[in-house]
Amino acid sequence: MRFLATSYQLFAICCIVAACTMPEVKQGDQLAAKGDWDGAVAAYRGALKKKPFDEDVKQRLDQAKTRAADQHYAEGRQYLKENRLAEAVQAFKQALSLDPSRSEHQTAVSDAFRLKEARDRLHAAERFQTLGRLDEALAAYEQAVQLDPDLTKALEAITAIAAQQAEQQFDWIVLDLPPLGPVVDARAVASQIDAFVLVVQWGRTSRRLVRTTLEADRHIRDKCLGVVFNKVDMKQLRLYEAYGSKAYYSGQYKNYYREGT
């Protein structure tokens, strides 16, 4: 029994030594040391074909695939920053194929495809607009914004087309835009708007926030005609009115202005 156990140990050691001396493993180790993880993966895969049950080669291959996936994921993030969406999609797909267990790789592929589709819709809309096919252009721009809400170029085009179509029917056009702070819509269409009226919630929105928001965007500030309060507390409002003014006495006739009285 002692001789048999010793034989097994020697056999295991020989297998490990044999794996380490395989030219494919040596090549993989050299490429890994240089940071060429794709090359290392290819080399270890070649070694695993020769010895499919070698645990040492499997471990080296798994480590190389993880490092290669991380490398491609980082490349994809950089491509996104540079707006090179086709390259980003390809890099994220490579990362996912090398390490499909990582949820961030799956999310990155999905996001990159979504952004690329948004750009494709934008380009299609621009072609429609050039051809004068405004309804089709407007639909494509809207699809682009749905895919990428931060696509300011599409937002500007939607506003321009809507205004162009509305000008043929109306003298005044009023757009109800989202809040200035968290959403880019108002800033994106500022160049297409003649004037802004800022709607502020009574008793909730601070003066500092209003001032800071307007100071942050000169284009909107310069076109701002004034402020309209909503959800006004009429009792509190009287405290800000001059005694004897029309606004002061309007409180006496508030029921007259209410519907149903």
Sequence and secondary structure as in RCSB ss.txt:
>XXXX:A:sequence
MRFLATSYQLFAICCIVAACTMPEVKQGDQLAAKGDWDGAVAAYRGALKKKPFDEDVKQRLDQAKTRAADQHYAE
GRQYLKENRLAEAVQAFKQALSLDPSRSEHQTAVSDAFRLKEARDRLHAAERFQTLGRLDEALAAYEQAVQLDPD
LTKALEAITAIAAQQAEQQFDWIVLDLPPLGPVVDARAVASQIDAFVLVVQWGRTSRRLVRTTLEADRHIRDKCL
GVVFNKVDMKQLRLYEAYGSKAYYSGQYKNYYREGT
>XXXX:A:secstr
 HHHHHHHHHHHHHHHHHHHTSHHHHHHHHHHHHT HHHHHHHHHHHHHHSTT HHHHHHHHHHHHHHHHHHHHH
HHHHHHTT HHHHHHHHHHHHHH TT HHHHHHHHHHHHHHHHHHHHHHHHHHHHTT HHHHHHHHHHHHHH TT
 HHHHHHHHHHHHHHHHTT S        TTT SHHHHTGGG S EEEEEETTTS HHHHHHHHHT HHHHHHEE
EEEEES  HHHHGGGS TTSHHHHHGGGHHHHSTT 
